[in-house]
Amino acid sequence: MPIVSLPKLKAIKIDGEKIKHFAIKLFLPRMILGMLGMIFVPALFGFMAGILANAYFYQEIRNSLDKLDVAIPLRNNFGASSQKEQEYVPQLAQEELVIGVVKRASPAVVNIIASKDVPVFEQYFVKPFGEEFPLFEIPQQRQKGTEKQEISAGSGFIISEDGLILTNKHVVSAEGAEYTVYTNDGKKFQARVLAADPVQDIAVVKIDAQSPLPTLELGNSGRLQIGQSVIAIGNALGEFSNTVSVGVISGLGRTITAVGGGITETIEDVIQTDAAINEGNSGGPLLNLRGEVVGINTAIASGAQNVGFALPIDRAKKDVEQVKSGGKISYPYLGIYYVIITPDLKQRYNLSADYGAWVGRDAEGRATNQAVLPDTPAAKAGIQKDDIILEFNGERPEQTNSLEKIMQKYNPGDAVVLKILRAEKEITVEVILEER
């Protein structure tokens, strides 16, 4: 059990003679008056006299304590502290914010249903020994055709009036599936997947509507603070549409390995939240109290309670712009195998650098089968095995800032300068990034 200490009280220095004078002046007359009231005055008049005396002496006490510089709290008729002493902030203020955000955001949050033609089987019986043993039959199954069935459900949110929707890649990754979007007002739209991010769990989907659709505003995930209140909205369990949960940002910059929908991938720099995220919430928005999207709900920690993860919305902004301009999402490519140098690797291999990307080494520092892939930007720039990339366009690759994370800020075709440590000497090379 944790041990806690009580806060110290502020000491008040009061002169002893003043206290003595104060007690004689105030309490002795009150005692005498009370005795006289009990002996000579009927009960009713004694009660009234007591009220008047209490009011009089209360004021006398206040005046005397003011002279002694002793503060006492003001009380109202119910014994509560006055507003001047302690300002009460109602919980209703945050509730009103949450309710307002949900009302504004919900029309733009959608359900995404994947359906697919699946085989339908029927059972029949065969008589292996013919009519000689008519009661001996073996059950068999045969395909009777196909029928369209719902195979998965997820969430998404509209970001443009003409029907662009952001969601998770794993929500729309089923091979051969068709996707239907249901809006909050019950409307149904056929959807097509415009692009899927090759690295992040992000996809852009399009629906066509006859009139402008409600949208959500994309915020700035780079300004998030741990402890900040957030709201998650989504199609919980694929059944309860527009389910709302409220929580806080529990952590930033997390690295997770996500498994689901036939996909296993490591995702860096994600948001951790305790706002409940359930199956079916994938692809839904994580909102701040201004109603801006700060993340895309993407994963939950199995075996834990209220440990969910969302992709920072800043990642998706670049994807959206690429889809609008070129119709696809592309990533730059360098073409090397590497490991980020840790204090353990530096000490174990007596390296000259305590940071950087060590080319051609695995997590244990062992040499990989390949260091630089042929006919790649790295090979064309002359990068070699055991080079240590100290800077990528002025930015250091470190444990909290991997080379992959740095490269995501650039586009194919961009020219970047690498600072490399090779055989104890620093050199610089220029690399033209290509598309992954």
C-alpha positions in Angstrom: 0.0 0.0 0.0 1.5 3.4 -0.9 2.4 5.7 1.9 1.2 9.3 1.5 1.8 12.4 3.6 -0.8 15.0 4.5 -0.1 18.6 3.3 1.4 20.8 6.0 -0.9 23.5 7.5 0.2 27.1 7.3 1.4 28.2 10.7 -0.3 31.4 12.2 1.6 33.3 14.8 -0.8 35.0 17.4 0.1 37.0 20.4 -0.9 35.2 23.7 -2.1 38.4 25.5 -4.4 39.2 22.5 -5.9 35.7 22.7 -6.6 36.1 26.4 -8.2 39.5 25.9 -10.1 38.1 23.0 -11.5 35.2 25.0 -12.6 37.3 28.0 -14.2 40.0 25.8 -16.2 37.6 23.7 -17.0 34.4 25.5 -17.6 35.6 29.2 -20.5 38.0 28.4 -22.0 35.3 26.2 -21.9 32.8 29.1 -23.5 35.2 31.5 -26.2 36.2 29.1 -27.0 32.5 28.4 -27.3 31.7 32.2 -29.7 34.7 32.7 -31.8 33.5 29.8 -32.2 30.1 31.2 -33.3 31.4 34.7 -35.4 34.4 34.0 -36.5 34.4 30.4 -39.2 32.0 29.0 -38.0 29.5 26.5 -39.3 31.3 23.4 -37.6 34.6 24.3 -34.5 32.7 25.3 -34.3 31.1 21.8 -34.8 34.5 20.1 -32.1 36.0 22.3 -29.8 33.2 21.5 -30.2 33.9 17.7 -29.5 37.6 18.2 -26.6 36.9 20.5 -25.1 34.4 18.0 -25.4 36.9 15.2 -23.8 39.7 17.3 -21.0 37.7 18.7 -20.3 36.0 15.3 -19.6 39.5 13.9 -17.5 40.4 17.0 -15.5 37.2 16.4 -15.0 38.1 12.8 -13.9 41.6 13.6 -11.5 40.4 16.3 -10.0 37.7 14.0 -9.6 40.3 11.2 -7.5 42.4 13.7 -5.4 39.2 14.4 -5.0 38.6 10.7 -6.7 35.2 11.0 -8.9 34.1 8.0 -12.0 32.0 8.3 -14.1 30.7 5.4 -17.4 32.4 4.7 -20.4 30.0 4.9 -23.8 30.1 3.3 -26.9 28.9 4.9 -26.1 25.3 4.0 -22.6 25.3 5.4 -20.9 25.3 1.9 -17.9 27.5 1.2 -18.6 30.7 -0.7 -17.8 31.1 -4.4 -15.0 33.5 -3.6 -13.2 30.9 -1.4 -13.4 28.0 -4.0 -14.5 28.3 -7.6 -16.4 25.1 -8.7 -15.9 23.9 -12.2 -18.8 21.7 -13.2 -18.1 18.4 -15.0 -20.9 19.3 -17.4 -18.5 21.6 -19.3 -16.5 18.7 -20.7 -19.7 16.6 -21.2 -21.1 19.4 -23.3 -17.9 19.5 -25.4 -18.1 15.7 -26.0 -21.8 15.8 -26.9 -21.2 18.7 -29.3 -18.3 16.9 -31.1 -20.3 13.7 -31.4 -23.3 15.5 -32.9 -21.1 17.2 -35.4 -18.9 14.3 -36.3 -21.3 11.3 -36.4 -22.9 12.2 -39.8 -19.4 11.9 -41.4 -18.6 8.5 -39.8 -19.5 5.5 -41.9 -19.7 1.8 -41.8 -17.8 -0.2 -44.5 -19.1 -3.7 -45.2 -17.1 -6.2 -47.3 -19.1 -8.8 -49.1 -18.1 -11.6 -51.4 -19.5 -14.5 -53.4 -18.9 -17.6 -51.3 -19.7 -21.2 -52.3 -22.9 -22.7 -51.0 -22.9 -26.4 -50.3 -25.6 -28.9 -49.9 -25.6 -32.3 -48.3 -26.6 -35.6 -50.0 -26.2 -39.3 -49.3 -24.7 -42.1 -51.3 -25.2 -45.8 -51.0 -21.8 -47.4 -51.3 -23.1 -51.0 -51.4 -26.0 -50.2 -53.7 -29.6 -51.3 -53.1 -28.5 -54.5 -51.4 -27.9 -52.4 -48.3 -30.4 -49.6 -48.7 -30.1 -48.4 -45.1 -26.4 -47.9 -45.3 -25.7 -44.4 -46.5 -22.7 -42.0 -46.4 -23.3 -38.2 -46.2 -21.5 -36.2 -48.8 -21.3 -32.5 -49.7 -21.4 -30.7 -53.1 -21.3 -27.1 -54.2 -24.7 -25.8 -55.1 -23.5 -22.5 -56.4 -22.5 -19.2 -54.7 -24.2 -16.5 -52.8 -23.0 -13.0 -51.6 -22.3 -12.8 -47.9 -20.8 -10.2 -45.6 -17.3 -11.3 -44.6 -16.1 -8.3 -42.6 -17.1 -4.9 -41.3 -15.2 -1.8 -40.4 -15.4 2.0 -40.1 -14.3 5.1 -42.0 -14.9 8.8 -42.2 -15.7 11.2 -45.0 -13.0 13.9 -45.6 -14.4 15.6 -48.8 -17.9 16.6 -49.9 -17.5 14.6 -53.1 -17.1 11.3 -51.2 -13.4 10.6 -50.3 -13.2 8.4 -47.2 -10.2 7.5 -45.0 -10.1 4.0 -43.4 -7.6 1.3 -42.6 -6.0 -0.8 -45.3 -7.0 -4.0 -43.6 -10.7 -3.0 -43.7 -10.6 -3.1 -47.5 -8.0 -5.7 -48.3 -10.1 -8.8 -48.9 -9.3 -10.2 -52.3 -12.3 -10.2 -54.7 -14.6 -8.4 -52.2 -17.1 -5.7 -52.9 -17.5 -2.8 -50.5 -20.6 -1.0 -49.4 -20.7 2.2 -47.3 -23.6 3.0 -45.0 -23.9 6.5 -43.7 -25.3 7.6 -40.4 -28.6 8.5 -41.9 -29.1 5.0 -43.4 -28.0 5.7 -47.0 -26.2 3.0 -48.9 -23.4 3.6 -51.4 -21.2 1.3 -53.5 -17.5 2.1 -52.8 -14.3 1.6 -54.7 -10.8 1.5 -53.2 -8.7 4.3 -54.8 -5.4 3.5 -53.2 -3.9 1.5 -50.3 -0.7 2.7 -48.5 2.1 0.2 -49.1 3.6 0.9 -45.7 1.0 2.2 -43.3 -2.4 0.7 -42.5 -4.2 3.4 -44.5 -6.6 3.3 -47.5 -8.5 5.9 -49.4 -12.0 4.9 -50.6 -14.5 6.8 -52.8 -18.3 6.9 -53.0 -20.4 8.9 -55.3 -23.3 11.0 -53.9 -25.9 13.2 -55.6 -25.4 16.0 -53.0 -22.5 17.3 -50.8 -21.6 14.9 -48.0 -20.8 15.9 -44.4 -17.1 15.9 -43.7 -14.6 15.8 -40.8 -11.7 18.3 -40.5 -8.2 16.8 -40.2 -6.3 18.1 -37.2 -2.6 18.1 -36.3 -1.3 15.0 -34.6 2.1 16.5 -34.1 0.6 18.7 -31.3 -0.9 15.9 -29.2 -0.1 15.7 -25.5 -0.2 12.7 -23.2 -3.4 13.1 -21.0 -5.3 15.0 -23.7 -8.9 14.0 -24.0 -10.0 12.2 -27.2 -13.1 10.6 -28.6 -13.3 7.4 -30.7 -16.3 6.8 -33.0 -16.9 3.6 -35.0 -18.9 0.5 -36.0 -18.1 -1.5 -32.8 -18.1 -5.2 -33.3 -19.4 -4.6 -36.8 -22.9 -4.3 -35.3 -23.2 -1.2 -33.2 -22.8 1.7 -35.6 -21.5 5.1 -34.4 -20.5 3.8 -31.0 -18.8 6.5 -29.0 -16.0 6.0 -26.4 -14.1 8.7 -24.5 -10.6 8.6 -23.1 -7.2 10.2 -23.1 -3.9 10.0 -25.0 -2.1 7.3 -23.0 1.2 7.4 -24.9 2.9 8.7 -28.0 5.5 7.3 -30.4 4.6 3.6 -29.7 5.9 0.8 -32.0 3.6 -2.2 -32.4 3.3 -5.3 -34.5 -0.3 -5.5 -35.8 -1.8 -8.8 -36.8 -5.2 -9.2 -38.4 -7.0 -9.6 -41.7 -4.2 -11.7 -43.1 -1.7 -8.9 -42.5 1.2 -8.7 -40.1 3.2 -5.5 -40.0 5.2 -3.4 -37.7 3.8 0.1 -37.3 6.0 2.9 -35.8 5.1 6.1 -34.0 1.5 5.3 -33.2 -0.9 6.9 -30.7 -1.9 4.9 -27.6 -5.3 5.6 -26.1 -7.6 4.2 -23.4 -10.7 5.2 -25.4 -12.3 1.8 -26.0 -11.5 0.5 -29.5 -13.2 -2.7 -30.5 -13.3 -4.9 -33.5 -15.2 -3.0 -36.2 -13.8 0.3 -34.9 -10.9 0.0 -37.3 -10.7 2.9 -39.7 -12.8 5.2 -37.5 -11.7 8.6 -36.4 -10.0 9.6 -33.1 -11.1 13.1 -32.4 -9.9 15.9 -30.1 -12.4 18.1 -28.2 -12.5 20.6 -31.1 -13.9 17.9 -33.3 -10.7 17.5 -35.4 -9.4 14.1 -36.5 -6.1 13.4 -34.9 -5.8 9.7 -35.5 -7.2 6.7 -37.4 -8.2 3.9 -35.0 -6.3 0.8 -36.1 -5.5 -1.8 -33.5 -6.0 -3.1 -29.9 -3.7 -4.9 -27.6 -5.0 -8.5 -27.1 -5.3 -9.6 -23.5 -5.4 -6.0 -22.2 -8.2 -3.6 -21.3 -8.5 -0.2 -23.0 -5.1 -0.3 -24.7 -5.8 0.8 -28.2 -3.7 2.4 -31.0 -4.4 4.9 -33.7 -2.3 6.1 -36.7 -1.4 9.8 -36.5 -3.5 11.7 -38.9 -0.5 13.6 -40.3 0.5 10.3 -42.0 -2.7 10.2 -43.9 -2.6 13.8 -45.1 0.3 13.0 -47.4 -1.6 9.9 -48.8 -4.7 12.0 -49.5 -2.7 14.6 -51.4 -1.0 11.9 -53.5 -4.3 10.3 -54.3 -5.8 13.6 -55.3 -2.8 14.6 -57.5 -1.7 11.2 -58.9 -4.3 8.6 -58.1 -2.0 6.4 -56.0 0.1 6.4 -52.8 3.9 6.1 -53.4 6.9 5.8 -51.0 10.5 6.6 -51.6 13.0 3.7 -51.7 16.7 3.5 -50.8 17.4 -0.2 -51.1 19.5 -1.3 -48.1 19.3 -3.6 -45.1 20.3 -1.9 -41.9 20.0 -1.8 -38.1 19.8 1.3 -35.9 22.9 1.5 -33.6 22.1 1.0 -29.9 24.4 1.5 -26.9 24.7 -2.3 -26.7 25.8 -2.6 -30.4 28.3 0.2 -30.0 29.9 -1.4 -27.0 29.8 -5.0 -28.4 31.4 -4.1 -31.7 33.5 -1.1 -30.6 31.8 1.2 -33.1 32.9 4.8 -33.5 29.3 6.1 -33.6 26.6 5.7 -31.0 23.8 6.5 -33.5 23.0 6.0 -37.1 21.9 3.3 -39.5 24.5 0.4 -39.8 24.3 -1.0 -43.3 24.2 -4.8 -43.8 23.7 -5.7 -40.2 20.7 -7.3 -38.3 19.4 -6.5 -34.9 22.1 -8.6 -33.2 24.8 -6.9 -35.3 25.4 -10.0 -37.5 26.1 -9.5 -41.2 23.1 -10.0 -43.4 23.1 -11.9 -46.7 22.7 -8.7 -48.6 23.6 -5.2 -47.6 22.8 -3.1 -50.6 20.3 -4.3 -53.2 21.5 -4.1 -56.8 20.2 -1.4 -59.1 18.7 0.6 -56.3 19.3 4.3 -55.3 21.7 3.1 -52.6 23.7 1.0 -55.0 23.8 3.8 -57.6 25.1 6.2 -54.9 27.9 3.9 -54.0 26.7 3.0 -50.4 28.6 0.0 -49.1 28.3 -2.7 -46.5 29.2 -1.6 -43.0 28.7 2.1 -43.8 27.0 4.0 -41.0 24.5 6.5 -42.2 24.9 9.4 -39.7 22.5 11.8 -41.3 19.7 11.7 -43.9 19.3 15.2 -45.3 20.5 16.6 -41.9 18.3 14.3 -39.8 19.9 11.6 -37.5 18.6 8.0 -37.7 18.1 7.0 -34.1 16.2 4.4 -32.1 13.2 6.8 -31.8 13.6 8.1 -35.4 14.3 5.2 -37.8 15.6 5.7 -41.3 12.2 4.4 -42.6 10.4 7.0 -40.6 12.6 9.8 -41.9 12.2 8.7 -45.5 8.4 8.8 -45.3 8.7 12.6 -45.3 10.0 12.6 -48.9 8.7 11.6 -52.3 10.1 9.4 -55.1 12.4 11.6 -57.2 13.6 13.7 -54.3 17.4 14.3 -54.1 18.8 13.9 -50.5 22.3 14.1 -49.0 23.6 11.4 -46.8 26.4 11.8 -44.3 28.2 8.5 -44.0 30.9 7.1 -41.6 33.1 4.8 -43.6 36.4 3.4 -42.2 36.5 6.1 -39.5 36.1 8.8 -42.2 33.0 11.0 -42.8 31.9 11.4 -46.4 28.7 12.8 -48.1 26.8 11.3 -51.0 23.7 12.4 -52.9 20.9 9.9 -53.5 18.0 10.2 -55.9 15.1 8.4 -54.2 13.0 6.0 -56.3 9.5 4.6 -55.8 9.1 1.5 -53.7 
